[in-house]
């Protein structure tokens, strides 16, 4: 549960960065990065929370999908900032 909470906190701060970036550069990439961060929080952190509360081991298999959403979200944010 510690890992899920840590990643949720980091990407909540990332969402603040996305909000700031969206106010500076009106780009679809920054908007996409925000949605990818939200999806990553729900899928990655959410699956780990449910896994720790219920013990259903199969939920750990979907956590990498949320991690991929985090990675793509950071790339979109960086790419949007570099293009603007």
Residue pairs with C-beta under 8 A, 6 or more apart in sequence:
1 48
1 49
1 52
3 48
4 44
4 45
4 46
4 48
4 49
4 52
5 45
7 40
7 41
7 44
7 45
7 70
8 41
8 45
11 37
11 40
11 41
11 70
11 73
12 41
14 33
14 37
14 73
14 74
14 77
15 34
15 37
15 38
17 77
18 30
18 33
18 34
18 37
18 77
19 34
21 27
21 30
21 33
21 77
21 80
21 81
22 30
22 31
22 34
24 84
25 80
25 81
25 83
25 84
27 80
27 83
27 84
28 80
29 76
29 77
29 79
29 80
29 83
30 76
30 77
30 80
30 81
32 73
32 76
32 80
33 73
33 74
33 76
33 77
33 80
34 73
35 73
36 69
36 70
36 72
36 73
36 76
37 69
37 70
37 73
39 66
39 69
40 66
40 67
40 68
40 69
40 70
40 73
41 66
42 66
43 62
43 63
43 65
43 66
43 69
44 63
44 65
44 66
44 67
44 69
44 70
45 66
46 66
47 59
47 60
47 62
47 63
47 66
48 59
48 60
48 63
50 56
50 59
51 57
51 59
51 60
51 63
